[in-house]
């Protein structure tokens, strides 16, 4: 009897291993896509209209289920992350950040999302597009600074901040050495916050009205506040023709939780 039980267990494990491998592979793909250069990021910000709240509860719940199905449908072509902005940003309720190797996939996802019942009650207040690239300035930095930049970023932070940036013409016509020097000063000002503020950069020139989309996660908004104050003092900031406006502040939450809040 014991031998039969062991055989049954081995058979079960044999059946589960391929499934576990697929789950692990999918997770690795997500990590890879979030780290690789050449990946398109789209930030879509939505505000729910007043008519949505006039629907009865069953109608709102049905619409939420329909939208969940869109996320599931596109899960093989895009990676999505959801953020609640409601209460923290004017004219905005939630943000979806979408990644894929082809921006067409981002667009197709958003077309389907906005075609749902809930989507028809959404106003797309902002959309930012950018692409990830290999680090341009780090190779010129001193080895000591390069080593500090390898500090592991914080994990599990509850807050997100998105700041789009537009540079002036002088920045783009400056020589590489001049920009290297300014970016070293910029980076020096961030070192103290590497353990508490996670950041990611998207290049947007030609893809958007912006030049860069900067994305941050943190559990310490006071540190982020001090980080920005420090960056406002460096020479590179003189070339920021526009910094934010809009600046988006929200909380990182599971999609189900955000949709549950919107269906109440």
Secondary structure, 3 states (H helix, E strand, C coil): CHHHHHHHHHHHHHHHHHHHHHHHHHHHHHHHHHHCCCCEEEEEEEEECHHHHHCCHHHHHHHHHHHHHHHHHCCCCCEEEEEECCCCCCCCCEEEEEEECCHHHHHHHHHHHHCCCCHHHEEEEEEEEEECCCCCCHHHCCHHHHHHCCCCCCCCCCEEEEEEEEECHHHHHCCHHHHHHHHHHHHHCCHHHCCCEEEEEEECECCECCCEEEEEEECCHHHHHHHHHHHHCCHHHHHEEEEEEEEEEEEECCHHHHHHHHCC
